[in-house]
Amino acid sequence: MKLLLEISVIFLVCLAGQGIAGLLPFPFPSSVLAMILLFLLLVSKLIKPGHIENFSSFLLKNMSILFIPSNYSKIIPIFVS
């Protein structure tokens, strides 16, 4: 149950970042806004690091797997042409 709560917190922060990016009159990446928002929530101690510790460490451990699709799309055209 704790893991579900951690996932919910991180996804709600990402959703809030997308909402804020949609309200801005200029284009700005929602992922950057979500990171700034998460940083501010951690600094203000509204979210404690223990609230997102397990899921964030899981994401950090598997970060290389998450970048495979973007790297694959950059490498394949080199070998095809």
Secondary structure, DSSP 8 states (H G I E B T S, - for coil): -HHHHHHHHHHHHHHHHHHHHHHSSS---HHHHHHHHHHHHHHTTSS-GGGSHHHHHHHHHTHHHHTHHHHHHHHHHHHH-
